[in-house]
Amino acid sequence: MRLGLILIALLLAPLAVRAAECPAPPAEMRRIHMDLLAHDRNAAAREGIRRPGHGLDDCITCHVVRDAGGAAVDATNPRHFCTSCHVKVAVSVDCFSCHRATPVEAAR
């Protein structure tokens, strides 16, 4: 079953979305994204320094994956941008116990 979820996640994982707007190229982001997120978290929480475009909410907004109905999938869905890779490497995603796993949708 787990192998099936991994295969589904790999097949449905979004390609590098808006890679030009990421803080680093995709290969580097795969290796260091947690360090970048932790650094920005510490700077924001401890020093009040916020860098526009570098927060977790910016990542989620840019890399959103939508279901067939157009709604953003959350982190429990194997297609979610973060979950798709974290399942593959057997690493838990604990960011979303506090943070939104979907972008804030504009009022229609």
C-alpha positions as CSV (number, residue, x, y, z in Angstrom):
1,M,0.0,0.0,0.0
2,R,2.8,2.4,0.9
3,L,4.6,1.8,-2.4
4,G,1.3,2.6,-4.2
5,L,1.0,5.9,-2.4
6,I,4.6,6.7,-3.2
7,L,4.1,5.9,-6.9
8,I,0.9,8.0,-6.9
9,A,2.8,10.9,-5.2
10,L,5.6,10.7,-7.7
11,L,3.3,10.6,-10.7
12,L,1.1,13.4,-9.5
13,A,3.7,15.6,-7.9
14,P,3.8,19.1,-9.5
15,L,6.8,20.0,-11.5
16,A,9.0,22.9,-10.5
17,V,6.4,25.6,-10.3
18,R,7.6,29.2,-10.6
19,A,11.2,28.0,-10.0
20,A,12.5,31.5,-10.9
21,E,10.7,32.9,-7.8
22,C,12.1,30.4,-5.3
23,P,15.0,31.4,-3.1
24,A,17.2,28.8,-4.7
25,P,17.1,26.4,-7.7
26,P,14.9,23.2,-7.3
27,A,17.9,20.8,-6.6
28,E,19.2,23.1,-3.9
29,M,15.7,23.6,-2.4
30,R,15.3,19.9,-2.1
31,R,18.5,19.8,0.0
32,I,18.2,23.0,2.1
33,H,14.6,24.0,2.3
34,M,14.3,23.0,5.9
35,D,17.3,25.1,6.8
36,L,15.9,28.1,4.9
37,L,12.5,27.7,6.6
38,A,14.1,27.4,10.1
39,H,16.3,30.4,9.5
40,D,13.4,32.6,8.4
41,R,11.3,31.3,11.2
42,N,13.9,32.1,13.8
43,A,14.6,35.6,12.3
44,A,10.8,36.3,12.3
45,A,10.0,34.9,15.7
46,R,13.1,36.1,17.6
47,E,14.1,39.3,15.8
48,G,10.9,40.4,14.0
49,I,12.6,40.2,10.6
50,R,10.3,39.1,7.8
51,R,11.4,38.7,4.3
52,P,8.5,39.1,1.9
53,G,8.3,36.1,-0.5
54,H,10.3,33.8,1.8
55,G,7.7,32.6,4.2
56,L,6.0,29.2,4.4
57,D,2.7,30.8,3.2
58,D,4.5,32.0,0.1
59,C,5.7,28.5,-0.7
60,I,2.2,27.1,-0.2
61,T,0.6,29.8,-2.3
62,C,3.1,29.3,-5.2
63,H,3.2,25.5,-5.1
64,V,-0.5,24.9,-4.5
65,V,-2.0,21.6,-6.0
66,R,-5.7,21.6,-6.7
67,D,-8.2,18.8,-6.8
68,A,-10.6,18.1,-9.7
69,G,-13.0,20.6,-8.2
70,G,-10.4,23.4,-8.1
71,A,-9.9,23.4,-4.3
72,A,-6.4,23.3,-2.9
73,V,-5.5,19.9,-1.4
74,D,-4.3,19.8,2.1
75,A,-1.2,18.1,3.6
76,T,-3.1,14.9,4.3
77,N,-3.4,14.4,0.5
78,P,-0.5,12.5,-1.1
79,R,-0.6,15.1,-4.0
80,H,0.1,18.1,-1.7
81,F,3.4,19.7,-2.8
82,C,5.2,19.1,0.4
83,T,3.7,15.7,1.2
84,S,4.5,14.3,-2.3
85,C,8.2,14.4,-1.5
86,H,8.1,13.8,2.2
87,V,6.2,10.5,1.7
88,K,8.8,9.4,-0.8
89,V,11.7,9.9,1.6
90,A,9.7,8.8,4.7
91,V,9.9,12.1,6.5
92,S,7.0,13.5,8.5
93,V,5.7,17.0,7.7
94,D,5.0,18.7,11.1
95,C,4.8,22.3,9.8
96,F,1.1,22.0,9.3
97,S,0.2,21.3,12.8
98,C,0.5,25.1,13.3
99,H,0.6,26.5,9.8
100,R,-1.9,26.5,6.9
101,A,-1.3,23.7,4.4
102,T,-3.4,25.5,1.8
103,P,-3.3,29.1,0.5
104,V,-5.7,31.7,1.7
105,E,-8.2,32.0,-1.1
106,A,-9.3,35.3,-2.4
107,A,-13.0,36.1,-1.8
108,R,-15.1,35.5,-4.9
